[in-house]
Amino acid sequence: MIISTTKTVIFNCILLICFSVISIACKNKDKKFTEEVNDDDIFFDYKISGEEGYDNLTILLKFKSGDKTGDAISANEIEEVKLDDEILIPDSSKMNGTFYELQKPIASFSGKHFIKVNTGKKEYIEEVNFTPLALLTTISEQINREDLVLDFSGLEIEDYVRVLLTDTSFFNDGINRIDTVRNNQLIIRKTDLDNLADGPILMEFIREFQRPVENGTEAGGRVRINYTLRRTFNLQD
């Protein structure tokens, strides 16, 4: 009889603890979605990414609390998000929270665009210019170890491009650095090629452009544009 009573007491205690945990969790969840977000705490995080050889690029828009490391802001707190005149539908995931994503043809997206965000209190309009990076120089199948002069289009008078050259050797890490490109021209020196093994080489150019938003809140924001080019060739003496 005593054992049965003890079991009943323990079971009731467990139930009480479970109900308490559930109640606290529900309150926190409700608070997260009902707490009003101040416009000045919204950090705008905009990214456009594309790659030569693919038809579409990806536009990813996020709104975070406080700064770029903050939690995603619920779609309930943003009245409307538009790219030019197209209304975007929010999506969400456990990892990223709420976000807005769409794809556009690279060929027709080049030029000026506007991201419009209406919080219900104010509309924030950000102008974004996109020009795909293009390599004008034809890369031969066989490249000798000498200076490689490369001409591009789609860059500023002075711009920056990440350069990666990878060989099939296990004895070096290849080349991975940010280079300054002036007047759309970049030179990969013979001394760089001397650090690579003979044979197949994968060459990549990535334009990693970033700037602060021009029409934002006190929390600010950023616009990032990444575009990748790839070429392959055989390196020989």
FENMO-V850533 format. One record per helix or strand of 2 or more residues. SS is the DSSP state (H for helix, E for strand). FROM is the first residue (numbers start at 1). LEN is the number of residues. If there is no record, write none. Layout:
<<SS & FROM & LEN> <SS & FROM & LEN>>
//
This chain:
<<H & 2 & 33> <H & 39 & 3> <E & 42 & 10> <E & 56 & 10> <H & 75 & 3> <E & 80 & 4> <E & 86 & 2> <E & 91 & 3> <E & 97 & 9> <H & 106 & 4> <E & 111 & 8> <E & 123 & 8> <E & 134 & 2> <E & 142 & 3> <E & 148 & 6> <E & 158 & 9> <E & 175 & 8> <E & 185 & 4> <H & 190 & 4> <E & 199 & 14> <E & 221 & 16>>
//
